[in-house]
Amino acid sequence: MKPPVQHNSLRFSPAPWAVLAVFVLGLPACLVTPPSALVHAEEGIVRGSTELEARALGLQLDRLKPRVECCLPGTRSVDGLEVWIQDKPGLYSFPHQSNGEAEGLWAESHDRILLARDADDLERTLAHELVHAALDESWRTLPGTLEEGLADQISTQLVPEGATRLRAGRLASAALATGGLGLTLEVENLEHQTTWMARITLSGSRPSAEPQRDVFRLAAGLSSTRVTPASKRGYYGLAFLLVNRIVERQGVEHLHNLCVSAAEQGLSQVPRPWLLAAADLADSAEAWRQAALESMGAAELRELMRMHPDFVHDAVLDHLRSRGHEDLDNLRIRLTLRESATTLELHADEPFTNRLRAALTSTAE
């Protein structure tokens, strides 16, 4: 029995991950056992390990599902929708594909959303999967990985509390996929009127020679598409960047109209030039990288630091230790995203300075 294709909701940290793929041969594709607790919510059936867990998820489902269908043109309402929360989202005990970093899955063949219990933001992940579930046939011409970008975009609108973290991860992934992300770290000593500067470059392997084109060709969100986890993160980032620019400039209705127009003209997919024009993007990796950097504001840069706190902290700490400097009061510490105007005044960031003070004190002792 061949397992159905599923849409994956991907963890969005741009950091590398170690992934172990286990292939089980000669075993039947057995459906997983349903979670033990079942709750009938207004918008569907919810299953979890406890009734309390299922009820909490049911409240989120009842709140989000109507809002997804309201803010998106071209939607359908799934009858018999089920939402399961699992340790690891999956339909089968021995899946033919590894779901890797998936925090959520939409299994259309079973009208079922599967969510990881340890999802970074369970409500945002549910919103993402509800978008997949809601899209009707009028969206079928949306090419490549762009449905993932649309699901991310809508989830940030419906769950604004998780928007900054998602934006930071996706935009950083887009920049890494198209050439890298450069930072300048500056430590100014007001007492001695000296300044120390360091350039930090975050780089990663590009998914392909032209990832900004392949994002229209590869459906990286489908379980049947075989790409590495690092490449998948890059395509998700690029898809979010493109859809976010279209929605901010033209509205989600315009993106839907492009899909409908393509179908009316007998096209299997919306042409790439239409989408680039709607997003005001040139067809080059460097243009996409620059667009990702320009979209990262102070909030996204601060969130990127929270996701990966060591790379700036360690650089500043090494500098201060080499100078025998323990007093932070006379320092001005700034982190700037190169090729943009985004700067963080880290000396005013209490968690950052508290961590530095603790590290300097332990060294002195």
C-alpha positions as CSV (number, residue, x, y, z in Angstrom):
1,M,0.0,0.0,0.0
2,K,1.5,3.3,-1.1
3,P,1.2,6.0,1.6
4,P,-0.6,9.2,0.6
5,V,1.2,12.5,0.0
6,Q,1.1,14.8,3.0
7,H,1.9,18.4,3.5
8,N,4.5,19.0,6.1
9,S,4.8,22.0,8.5
10,L,8.5,22.5,9.0
11,R,10.5,23.7,12.0
12,F,11.9,27.0,11.0
13,S,15.2,27.3,12.8
14,P,17.9,28.1,10.1
15,A,20.5,26.2,12.2
16,P,21.8,22.8,10.9
17,W,20.1,19.7,12.2
18,A,21.3,16.2,12.5
19,V,18.8,13.9,10.9
20,L,18.7,10.1,11.2
21,A,16.7,8.3,8.5
22,V,15.6,4.8,9.3
23,F,14.2,2.6,6.5
24,V,12.2,-0.4,7.4
25,L,11.8,-2.9,4.6
26,G,9.2,-5.6,4.2
27,L,6.8,-4.3,6.8
28,P,3.2,-3.3,6.0
29,A,2.1,0.3,6.2
30,C,0.1,0.1,9.4
31,L,-1.9,3.0,10.5
32,V,-0.9,4.4,13.9
33,T,-3.1,3.9,16.9
34,P,-5.3,6.9,17.6
35,P,-4.5,8.9,20.7
36,S,-6.6,7.7,23.6
37,A,-8.6,10.8,24.5
38,L,-11.3,12.0,22.1
39,V,-13.2,15.3,22.2
40,H,-15.9,16.5,19.9
41,A,-15.2,20.2,19.2
42,E,-17.5,22.4,17.1
43,E,-15.2,22.3,14.1
44,G,-14.1,18.6,14.3
45,I,-12.8,15.7,16.3
46,V,-9.7,16.2,18.4
47,R,-7.6,13.4,19.9
48,G,-4.8,13.7,22.4
49,S,-3.1,11.7,25.2
50,T,-5.5,13.2,27.8
51,E,-8.9,14.8,27.7
52,L,-7.4,18.1,29.0
53,E,-4.9,18.2,26.1
54,A,-7.6,17.4,23.6
55,R,-10.0,20.0,25.0
56,A,-7.3,22.7,24.9
57,L,-6.6,21.9,21.2
58,G,-10.3,21.8,20.5
59,L,-10.7,25.4,21.7
60,Q,-7.9,26.4,19.3
61,L,-9.5,24.5,16.4
62,D,-12.8,26.2,17.0
63,R,-11.2,29.6,17.1
64,L,-8.9,29.2,14.1
65,K,-10.8,27.2,11.5
66,P,-13.5,29.8,10.8
67,R,-10.9,32.6,10.8
68,V,-8.8,30.7,8.2
69,E,-11.9,30.2,6.0
70,C,-12.9,33.8,6.4
71,C,-9.6,35.5,5.5
72,L,-8.8,33.3,2.5
73,P,-10.6,33.4,-0.8
74,G,-11.2,30.0,-2.5
75,T,-11.8,27.8,0.5
76,R,-13.7,24.6,1.4
77,S,-14.9,23.3,4.7
78,V,-13.7,19.8,5.5
79,D,-16.5,17.5,6.8
80,G,-15.3,15.0,9.4
81,L,-12.0,16.9,10.1
82,E,-9.9,15.3,12.8
83,V,-6.9,16.8,14.6
84,W,-4.5,14.5,16.4
85,I,-1.6,15.5,18.7
86,Q,1.2,13.0,18.8
87,D,4.8,12.7,20.0
88,K,5.8,12.6,16.3
89,P,3.2,13.4,13.6
90,G,2.6,10.5,11.3
91,L,-0.1,8.4,9.7
92,Y,1.8,5.1,9.6
93,S,3.8,3.1,12.1
94,F,6.4,2.5,9.5
95,P,6.2,5.5,7.0
96,H,7.9,5.1,3.7
97,Q,9.2,8.6,4.0
98,S,10.8,10.2,7.0
99,N,9.0,13.3,8.2
100,G,12.2,14.7,9.6
101,E,11.6,18.1,11.2
102,A,7.9,18.2,10.5
103,E,5.9,19.8,13.3
104,G,2.6,19.1,11.6
105,L,1.1,17.2,8.7
106,W,-2.1,17.5,6.6
107,A,-3.2,14.1,5.4
108,E,-5.9,14.9,2.8
109,S,-6.7,11.2,2.2
110,H,-7.8,10.9,5.8
111,D,-9.1,14.5,6.4
112,R,-6.7,14.6,9.3
113,I,-4.3,17.1,10.8
114,L,-1.4,15.6,12.8
115,L,0.5,17.8,15.2
116,A,3.8,17.3,17.1
117,R,3.3,17.6,20.8
118,D,6.6,19.5,21.1
119,A,5.9,21.9,18.3
120,D,7.6,25.3,18.7
121,D,4.2,27.0,18.6
122,L,1.3,24.5,18.5
123,E,-1.4,27.1,17.7
124,R,0.6,28.6,14.8
125,T,1.3,25.1,13.5
126,L,-2.4,24.2,13.6
127,A,-3.2,27.4,11.7
128,H,-0.6,26.5,9.1
129,E,-2.2,23.0,8.6
130,L,-5.7,24.4,8.5
131,V,-4.7,26.5,5.5
132,H,-3.7,23.4,3.6
133,A,-7.0,21.8,4.6
134,A,-9.0,24.8,3.6
135,L,-7.7,25.5,0.1
136,D,-10.0,24.4,-2.7
137,E,-9.3,23.6,-6.4
138,S,-9.0,27.2,-7.4
139,W,-5.5,27.3,-5.8
140,R,-4.2,24.2,-7.6
141,T,-2.1,26.3,-10.0
142,L,0.0,27.8,-7.2
143,P,3.4,26.3,-8.1
144,G,6.2,24.6,-6.2
145,T,6.6,25.3,-2.5
146,L,4.4,28.5,-2.5
147,E,1.5,26.8,-0.7
148,E,3.8,26.5,2.3
149,G,4.6,30.2,2.1
150,L,0.9,31.0,2.0
151,A,0.2,28.7,5.0
152,D,3.0,30.5,6.9
153,Q,1.7,33.9,5.9
154,I,-1.8,33.2,7.1
155,S,-0.6,31.7,10.3
156,T,1.4,34.8,11.2
157,Q,-1.8,36.9,10.7
158,L,-4.0,34.6,12.8
159,V,-1.4,33.9,15.5
160,P,0.5,37.2,15.8
161,E,2.2,36.1,19.0
162,G,4.3,33.7,17.0
163,A,4.8,35.9,13.9
164,T,8.2,37.4,14.8
165,R,9.8,34.1,15.5
166,L,8.5,32.5,12.3
167,R,9.5,35.6,10.2
168,A,13.0,35.5,11.7
169,G,13.5,31.8,10.9
170,R,12.0,31.9,7.4
171,L,13.8,35.2,6.4
172,A,17.1,34.0,7.7
173,S,16.7,30.7,5.9
174,A,15.9,32.6,2.6
175,A,19.1,34.7,3.0
176,L,21.2,31.6,3.8
177,A,19.7,29.8,0.7
178,T,20.7,32.6,-1.6
179,G,24.2,33.6,-0.4
180,G,24.3,34.2,3.4
181,L,23.7,36.7,6.1
182,G,26.3,39.3,7.2
183,L,26.5,41.0,10.6
184,T,28.8,43.7,12.1
185,L,29.5,43.6,15.8
186,E,30.8,46.8,17.4
187,V,32.0,47.3,21.0
188,E,32.7,51.0,21.8
189,N,34.5,51.9,25.0
190,L,33.3,55.3,26.1
191,E,35.9,55.7,28.8
192,H,38.9,55.0,26.5
193,Q,37.3,56.2,23.3
194,T,38.2,53.0,21.5
195,T,36.1,50.8,19.2
196,W,36.4,47.2,18.4
197,M,34.6,45.7,15.4
198,A,34.1,42.2,14.0
199,R,32.3,40.9,11.0
200,I,30.2,37.8,11.4
201,T,29.0,35.9,8.4
202,L,26.3,33.2,8.7
203,S,26.4,30.9,5.7
204,G,24.9,27.7,4.7
205,S,24.8,25.4,1.7
206,R,22.6,26.6,-1.2
207,P,19.9,24.2,-2.1
208,S,20.8,24.5,-5.8
209,A,22.5,26.9,-8.3
210,E,19.2,28.9,-8.7
211,P,17.1,28.3,-5.6
212,Q,14.9,31.3,-6.4
213,R,13.8,29.4,-9.5
214,D,13.6,25.9,-8.0
215,V,11.1,27.2,-5.3
216,F,8.6,27.4,-8.2
217,R,9.4,23.9,-9.4
218,L,9.8,21.8,-6.3
219,A,6.9,21.1,-3.9
220,A,9.2,20.9,-0.9
221,G,6.3,20.6,1.5
222,L,5.1,17.3,0.1
223,S,6.2,14.1,1.8
224,S,6.9,12.7,-1.7
225,T,9.4,15.3,-2.6
226,R,12.9,14.2,-1.7
227,V,15.1,17.1,-0.7
228,T,17.5,17.4,2.3
229,P,16.2,19.1,5.5
230,A,18.6,22.0,4.9
231,S,17.3,22.5,1.3
232,K,13.7,22.2,2.5
233,R,14.3,25.0,5.1
234,G,15.7,27.2,2.3
235,Y,12.7,26.6,0.0
236,Y,10.3,27.3,2.9
237,G,12.1,30.5,3.6
238,L,12.0,31.6,-0.1
239,A,8.3,30.7,-0.4
240,F,7.5,32.7,2.7
241,L,9.5,35.7,1.4
242,L,7.7,35.7,-2.0
243,V,4.2,35.2,-0.6
244,N,4.7,37.8,2.2
245,R,5.8,40.4,-0.4
246,I,2.8,39.7,-2.6
247,V,0.3,39.8,0.3
248,E,1.8,43.0,1.7
249,R,1.8,44.8,-1.6
250,Q,-1.3,43.4,-3.4
251,G,-3.3,41.4,-0.8
252,V,-4.0,37.6,-0.7
253,E,-6.9,38.1,-3.1
254,H,-4.5,39.1,-5.8
255,L,-2.5,35.9,-5.4
256,H,-5.7,33.9,-5.6
257,N,-6.7,35.9,-8.7
258,L,-3.4,34.9,-10.4
259,C,-4.2,31.2,-9.7
260,V,-7.7,31.6,-11.1
261,S,-6.4,33.5,-14.2
262,A,-3.8,30.8,-14.9
263,A,-6.4,28.1,-14.8
264,E,-8.8,30.1,-17.1
265,Q,-6.0,30.4,-19.6
266,G,-5.4,26.6,-19.5
267,L,-2.1,26.9,-17.6
268,S,-1.1,24.2,-15.2
269,Q,0.8,26.7,-13.0
270,V,0.9,30.5,-12.4
271,P,3.8,31.7,-14.6
272,R,6.9,32.7,-12.6
273,P,7.0,36.2,-14.2
274,W,3.5,36.9,-12.9
275,L,4.5,36.1,-9.3
276,L,7.8,38.0,-9.5
277,A,6.0,41.1,-10.8
278,A,3.4,40.8,-8.0
279,A,6.2,40.5,-5.4
280,D,8.3,43.2,-7.0
281,L,11.3,40.8,-7.1
282,A,13.9,40.3,-9.8
283,D,14.8,36.9,-11.0
284,S,18.2,36.5,-9.3
285,A,19.4,34.9,-6.1
286,E,21.1,38.2,-5.0
287,A,17.8,40.1,-5.4
288,W,16.0,37.6,-3.2
289,R,18.8,37.6,-0.6
290,Q,18.7,41.4,-0.4
291,A,14.9,41.3,-0.2
292,A,15.1,38.9,2.8
293,L,17.6,41.1,4.6
294,E,15.5,44.2,4.0
295,S,12.5,42.4,5.4
296,M,14.3,41.7,8.7
297,G,13.7,44.4,11.2
298,A,15.0,44.8,14.7
299,A,12.4,42.4,16.1
300,E,13.4,39.7,13.7
301,L,17.1,40.2,14.3
302,R,16.6,40.1,18.1
303,E,14.6,36.9,17.7
304,L,17.4,35.4,15.6
305,M,19.7,36.1,18.4
306,R,17.3,34.4,20.9
307,M,17.1,31.3,18.6
308,H,20.9,31.2,18.4
309,P,22.3,33.1,21.4
310,D,25.9,32.0,21.4
311,F,27.4,33.4,18.2
312,V,27.3,37.1,19.3
313,H,27.7,36.5,23.0
314,D,30.8,34.4,22.6
315,A,32.4,37.0,20.2
316,V,31.9,39.9,22.7
317,L,32.9,37.7,25.7
318,D,36.2,36.7,24.0
319,H,37.0,40.4,23.2
320,L,36.3,41.5,26.7
321,R,38.3,38.7,28.3
322,S,41.3,39.5,26.0
323,R,41.2,43.1,27.3
324,G,40.6,42.2,30.9
325,H,37.4,44.3,30.8
326,E,34.7,43.5,33.4
327,D,32.8,46.8,33.6
328,L,29.9,46.9,31.0
329,D,28.6,50.3,32.1
330,N,31.0,52.2,29.8
331,L,30.4,50.0,26.8
332,R,28.1,50.5,23.8
333,I,27.5,47.1,22.1
334,R,25.8,47.2,18.7
335,L,24.8,44.5,16.2
336,T,24.1,45.6,12.7
337,L,22.6,43.6,9.9
338,R,24.8,44.5,6.9
339,E,23.2,45.7,3.7
340,S,20.2,47.0,5.8
341,A,19.6,49.7,8.3
342,T,18.7,47.2,11.1
343,T,20.8,47.7,14.3
344,L,20.3,46.3,17.8
345,E,21.7,48.3,20.8
346,L,22.7,45.2,22.8
347,H,24.0,47.2,25.8
348,A,20.3,48.0,26.4
349,D,19.3,44.4,26.2
350,E,19.1,43.3,29.8
351,P,19.2,39.5,29.2
352,F,22.2,39.8,27.0
353,T,24.2,42.0,29.4
354,N,23.2,39.9,32.4
355,R,24.5,36.8,30.7
356,L,27.8,38.7,29.8
357,R,28.2,39.9,33.4
358,A,27.7,36.4,34.8
359,A,30.3,34.9,32.4
360,L,32.8,37.7,33.2
361,T,32.2,37.2,37.0
362,S,32.8,33.4,36.7
363,T,36.1,34.1,34.8
364,A,37.3,36.5,37.5
365,E,36.5,34.1,40.2
